[in-house]
Amino acid sequence: MTLPKVGETKLPEFRDFMKDFAQALFSTAAEQGECWVCGKKDLKAEDFHDERSLQEYGIHGMCQECQDETFGGAAVLATLLPEQAG
């Protein structure tokens, strides 16, 4: 017997709903220039460390500070990608 992968046990309709819901939540915040986590407003490209962080904002709608708290910030980046650490 093999265990199902994460998400395989969800009904396709539920997966689709969750995907649409998350996309609406995150993209609305990003389009309005705010962080959906902390509520910081008027975010600009200059507020992010690099292009990857800016792309992450477009995906999940989190400001740089919330990304750093969630994903570990510069310390994790230095560990995973030492050649790109600033």
NORVEN-V826375 format. One record per helix or strand of 2 or more residues. SS is the DSSP state (alpha for helix, beta for strand). FROM is the first residue (numbers start at 1). LEN is the number of residues. If there is no record, write none. Layout:
<<SS,FROM,LEN> <SS,FROM,LEN>>
This chain:
<<alpha,12,20> <alpha,45,3> <alpha,51,10> <alpha,64,8> <alpha,73,8> <alpha,82,3>>
